[in-house]
Amino acid sequence: LGDTKVRIASEMKFVHSVLTMRLVELGYLQLDDLLSKWLPWWPTEETDSRSYVTLRHCLSMTTGFYGVRGATMDGRPYAYNKMDPSIHLAWSEMHCKRVGPITCAKLVLKRVPHIAPPGVLWTYSNDHLRLSVAVLVSATGQSYKRLLKTHIFDRTSPPMRDTVPYENYKYFSPGSTVYSTPRDYQRFLDAYFNGRLLSK
């Protein structure tokens, strides 16, 4: 059971968040950095609310981006009022199966509606995290795969070797589409809670 390959889905978000905080801890970037500091193509006009998106907004899923498909929007991806047939699953994301983090972030910027100013509305979508990956890659000059290996996978005991993207995905996703094993993920949890991945 411990070595059974499973889809860890959103458990990857925890790994990504720890990686981000490790890079903040090392001084590569800060949580309140505007995305435009690291992404030269990001909007900077004062009248464009997207210009105020920070790395902190990405991690807290409050960037204001959300892929709505004709549904009532209240900040939640699922309809809790099942009596109202007009409310339904409205969640649409950029999956970016075969393109790198920078291209993926550009697709999010181009195609995903920005429905609220940053910091105002919480929405559950991996697109927030995909934007943050582009920032990490730009700030460090390293691939996301290399960052995961260097700062997470190689720092557990023993190192994590069974956490990999789905077969049809060329790149790691920060929030899902990743396989792992219970034993491999436990290595991550042990390292985190024992203070080996972050100093604080």
N, C-alpha and C positions, 0 to 999 in steps of 0.2 A: 504493500500500500504506500509506503513512504517514498518509493521511487516511481510511482505511477504518474505518467504525464497527464496533467490536467490544464484546463483553460483557467487562468487565474483572473481573467477579466479585469474588473476595476481595482483589484488588489495591486495592480501595477501603479496606480496613482500614488500609493504610499511610497513605493520605491522611488518614483520620480520626484516626489516632494522632498524626500531625504537627500537625494542627489542635488537638488536645487539648493537646499540649505547648506549642504557641504561646500558648494561652490561659493555661496555667500560668505560662509565662514572663512574660506581661503582667500577672500578678497577679490575674486574675479568680477563680481557685480554686487548690486544691492537690491533689496526687495522693492524699493521705491524708485528704481530706475525706470524712466519712460522707455517704452519699446523703441521709440525713435532714436534713443541713444545708441542702440546696437543694430538697428535695422534701418539703414539709410533711406529706404524706399517707403518707410512708414509715414502716414500723414502727420504733418506738423502744424497745420493751420489752426489758429486759435478758435476758429468757429467750427472746427471739426472735432466732435467729442471723442473720436477715436484717437486723437493725438494725446489724450490724457491717460491712456491705458498704461499701467505699470506691470512689472513682474508680479507684484503682490496681487493685483487684480486677477492675473492669470491663474495663480495658485488657488485663490479663493473663489474662482468661477464667477467673478463679477465684472468681466470685461464689457459686458453689454452685447456681446455677439450671441446670436441664437438662431438656429435654422428652423423657422416656423413654417408649417405647411397648413395654412388655412384653419388654425384652431385658436380658441381663446387662450390668451397668454397670461399666466399668473405667476411666472417664475418657476413653475414645476413642469417636468417633462411628461408627467402622466396625468390623466384625468381622474380626480378623486370623486367627482360627482357623476356616478355611473347612470344617474337618471337623466342626464342631459346628453342626448345623442350627438349634439353639435360639438361637444368637447371630446377630443380623441388624441391618441398619441401623435405628437406634432414634432417629434425630434428628428432632425436631419443634420448629419455631420459630414465633414470632409474626411474620408477614410484614408486617403493618401497611401494606398497600398504599395505603389511602385515609385513614388517620388520622394526626394529628400526633404529635410525639415524646412529649408528656406523656401523651396517651391511650395510646399504644403502650406506654410504660413501665408504666402502670397495668395494662394487659393482661398484660404479662409477670409482674408481681407477683401478679396474681390467678390466672392460669391455668398458669403454668409451675412444675413441681415444684421445690422447693428441697431438694436431696438431700444437701447437705453444708455444713458451716460455711464461710464465706468464707476463702480462702487455703489450703484443704486439698486440693481436687480441681480439676484442669484439665479443662475440657470445651470442645470446639470448637463454638461457637454464636454467631450474631450477636445473640442476646438480651442477652448481656453488654454489647455495644456500644450496643444500643438504650437500655439504662438510662443509659449515659454521655451519650448525646445529650440526654436529658431534663435531665441535670445541666448540660450546657453551655448549653442554652437558658435554663434557670432562672437560672444564675449571671450571664449576660450580658444577658438581656432581649432577645435577638435570635433570629431564626429560624435554623435549621441551614443553610438555603440561603444566608442572608446571611453567616453566619460562614464558610462555605466560600468564598464569593466574595471577601469582604474579606481573609481571612487566608491563603488558598491561591491561588485561581484568578487574582485580580488581581495577585498578587505574583510570578508567573512571567514569563518574558520570551521571547516575547510572552505575554500573558495567556491562560489556558486558557479556551476557549469551546466545546469539543466534548464536554465531560464532563457528561452529563445522566442523569436517572433513566429507567428503562424507561417506555414509553408508557403503560402501565396503572398506573403508580405516581405518586401525587400529590406525594410527598416523596422526598428523597434518603435512601438507606439508608447507614448507616455501614460496612457490611460486604459489600455485594453489590448486585445489581439496578441496575447503573449501566452506561451506555455511555460509551465514550471512543474515541479514536483513538490509534494508536501515537505519532503526532507530539505529540498533546496530553499524553499521559501522560509522554512523554519530557521535556516542559517541566517537569512536576512533579519528575521525578527530577533533572534538571539543577539546578533551583532548590534542591532539598533538599541535594544533595551539594556544591553550591557555597556553602552557608551563607546562602542568601537567605530561607529560611523559618523557620529557628531560629538563634539566636545561638550556641548551644552544641552 
